[in-house]
């Protein structure tokens, strides 16, 4: 049985290919580890409606798929969001949501209310059972 901790009580690094240390692991979570209760377009549309933003769920679903496929991963060197942690993750998702609504033709979104809307949408997806 291998030792789980070294003499200082630290967990030793896991060795990867060619002897390099593995620094992180990424999972394809969407549809693999995480399944949504309802389609993204329905959730986006319902939260948007509470802020006076009208958008068709089917158009939002299609726009989400289009934007998702064309957006670099938050971990990609091509990602335009810099930094790390929850703030940069929120910025990354915010840019995706903005683009989804633009792509879906939901042009009645006022900039002054966008941040409140996005906070509510982010909280919606952070809630259990979403």
C-alpha positions in Angstrom: 0.0 0.0 0.0 1.6 3.4 -1.0 2.1 6.1 1.6 -0.5 8.8 1.3 1.5 11.4 3.1 5.2 12.2 3.4 7.2 12.6 6.7 6.1 16.3 6.9 2.4 15.2 6.6 2.2 16.5 3.1 0.6 14.7 0.2 3.3 14.0 -2.4 2.7 15.2 -5.9 1.3 12.7 -8.4 3.6 11.9 -11.2 2.3 12.3 -14.7 3.8 11.3 -18.0 7.5 11.7 -18.4 7.9 12.2 -14.6 6.2 15.6 -14.6 4.0 16.5 -11.6 0.2 16.8 -12.3 -0.8 20.3 -11.3 -4.6 20.1 -12.0 -7.4 17.9 -13.3 -10.2 19.1 -15.5 -13.5 17.3 -16.0 -16.0 17.6 -18.8 -18.9 18.3 -16.4 -21.8 19.3 -18.6 -23.8 16.3 -19.4 -21.3 14.0 -17.7 -21.1 14.9 -14.0 -23.8 17.6 -14.1 -27.3 17.4 -15.6 -29.7 20.3 -15.5 -33.3 19.9 -14.5 -34.5 22.0 -17.5 -32.9 23.3 -20.7 -30.7 26.3 -20.3 -33.0 28.4 -22.5 -35.9 27.9 -20.1 -33.9 28.9 -17.1 -32.3 31.9 -18.9 -35.8 33.0 -20.1 -37.5 32.7 -16.7 -34.9 34.7 -14.8 -34.7 37.3 -17.6 -38.5 37.7 -17.6 -38.3 38.7 -13.9 -36.1 41.6 -15.0 -38.4 42.6 -17.9 -36.1 41.0 -20.5 -38.1 39.0 -23.0 -36.4 36.2 -24.9 -37.7 32.9 -26.4 -36.4 29.8 -24.6 -35.8 27.9 -27.9 -33.7 30.8 -29.3 -31.7 31.0 -26.1 -31.1 27.3 -26.2 -29.8 27.5 -29.8 -27.8 30.6 -29.0 -26.2 28.9 -25.9 -25.1 25.9 -28.0 -23.6 28.2 -30.6 -21.8 30.5 -28.1 -20.6 27.5 -26.0 -19.0 25.8 -29.0 -17.2 29.0 -30.0 -16.1 30.2 -26.5 -12.6 29.1 -25.3 -12.6 27.3 -22.0 -11.9 29.4 -18.9 -8.7 27.4 -18.6 -7.6 27.9 -22.3 -4.7 30.2 -23.2 -7.2 31.8 -25.7 -9.6 32.8 -22.9 -9.9 36.6 -22.7 -10.8 36.6 -19.0 -7.7 36.9 -16.8 -7.1 36.1 -13.2 -8.3 33.1 -11.2 -10.9 32.2 -8.6 -14.6 32.8 -8.4 -14.5 36.4 -9.7 -12.9 35.4 -13.0 -15.2 32.4 -13.3 -18.2 34.8 -12.9 -16.7 37.2 -15.5 -16.3 34.2 -17.9 -19.9 33.1 -17.4 -21.1 36.7 -17.7 -19.4 37.1 -21.1 -21.1 33.9 -22.2 -24.5 35.0 -21.0 -24.2 38.4 -22.7 -23.2 36.8 -26.0 -26.1 34.2 -25.7 -28.7 37.0 -25.3 -27.1 39.0 -28.1 -27.1 35.9 -30.4 -30.7 35.2 -29.5 -31.7 38.7 -30.5 -32.8 39.8 -27.0 -31.8 43.4 -27.5 -34.2 44.8 -24.8 -31.6 44.2 -22.1 -30.5 47.5 -20.5 -26.9 47.7 -19.4 -27.9 49.2 -16.1 -29.9 46.1 -15.1 -27.6 43.5 -16.6 -25.5 43.0 -13.5 -28.5 42.5 -11.3 -29.9 40.1 -13.9 -26.7 38.2 -14.2 -26.3 37.9 -10.4 -29.8 36.4 -10.2 -29.0 34.0 -13.0 -25.7 32.9 -11.5 -27.4 32.3 -8.2 -30.1 30.3 -9.9 -27.6 27.9 -11.3 -25.7 27.7 -8.0 -28.8 26.5 -6.2 -29.3 22.8 -5.5 -31.7 21.1 -7.8 -31.1 23.3 -10.8 
